[in-house]
């Protein structure tokens, strides 16, 4: 078998999601984002679940929120500090770096802090994000 060769314009290390994953029809509406300065795209599963691909352009907090479904996240590049808020007012901060993943059970109040340039892939066990075309307040 021959060795797989890539053209020069195809880098081995990616710094962005590929264009086919960033089609305007799948762009997440600003009103569906918990984090400012984020560009996201969403894909729907037949069971109502969703996958989202987010790129953060600025260092910023992610607002505290709760989902009625489970969430899974893997950081592709950069760092997302996950904050789990407890009922007694305390919080637990966990930096999630490139290649690391986390699971957030439904009903857990969480938010975070994201570094500029961070890219994440999130899976949701339910409908999390609306597309620009589906949202009147984009």
ZIGI-V259588 format. One record per residue. RES is the residue in three letters. OMEGA is omega in degrees with one decimal (* if undefined). Layout:
RES_OMEGA, RES_OMEGA
//
This chain:
UNK_178.7, UNK_178.6, UNK_178.7, UNK_-179.3, UNK_177.3, UNK_173.8, UNK_-177.3, UNK_-178.1, UNK_177.4, UNK_-177.3, UNK_177.1, UNK_179.4, UNK_-177.8, UNK_177.8, UNK_-179.8, UNK_174.0, UNK_-179.7, UNK_-176.2, UNK_-177.9, UNK_178.4, UNK_-174.6, UNK_178.9, UNK_-178.7, UNK_-179.1, UNK_-179.2, UNK_-178.5, UNK_-179.6, UNK_178.5, UNK_177.5, UNK_-179.0, UNK_178.4, UNK_-177.3, UNK_175.9, UNK_-174.9, UNK_176.8, UNK_177.0, UNK_-177.4, UNK_172.4, UNK_-176.5, UNK_178.1, UNK_-173.1, UNK_176.4, UNK_-174.4, UNK_174.0, UNK_180.0, UNK_-178.8, UNK_-179.3, UNK_177.3, UNK_178.7, UNK_170.8, UNK_178.6, UNK_179.1, UNK_-174.9, UNK_172.6, UNK_-176.9, UNK_-176.5, UNK_-178.7, UNK_175.0, UNK_-171.6, UNK_175.1, UNK_172.1, UNK_-173.5, UNK_174.9, UNK_179.9, UNK_-179.2, UNK_174.9, UNK_175.2, UNK_-178.3, UNK_179.3, UNK_177.3, UNK_174.4, UNK_178.3, UNK_169.0, UNK_177.0, UNK_-179.0, UNK_-179.2, UNK_177.0, UNK_-177.7, UNK_174.2, UNK_177.0, UNK_179.4, UNK_176.6, UNK_175.0, UNK_-177.6, UNK_179.4, UNK_-179.0, UNK_-178.1, UNK_176.4, UNK_177.3, UNK_175.0, UNK_179.1, UNK_-177.4, UNK_-179.6, UNK_175.6, UNK_176.2, UNK_-176.0, UNK_-178.6, UNK_-179.7, UNK_179.7, UNK_-175.8, UNK_177.1, UNK_178.2, UNK_179.1, UNK_-179.7, UNK_177.1, UNK_176.9, UNK_-179.6, UNK_178.7, UNK_-176.6, UNK_176.4, UNK_179.2, UNK_174.7, UNK_-175.7, UNK_176.7, UNK_176.4, UNK_179.4, UNK_-179.4, UNK_174.9, UNK_179.0, UNK_169.9, UNK_-178.0, UNK_173.3, UNK_-178.7, UNK_179.4, UNK_179.7, UNK_-178.7, UNK_-177.0, UNK_-169.3, UNK_173.6, UNK_176.0, UNK_177.9, UNK_-177.4, UNK_-178.0, UNK_-172.5, UNK_178.3, UNK_-176.8, UNK_-179.4, UNK_*
//
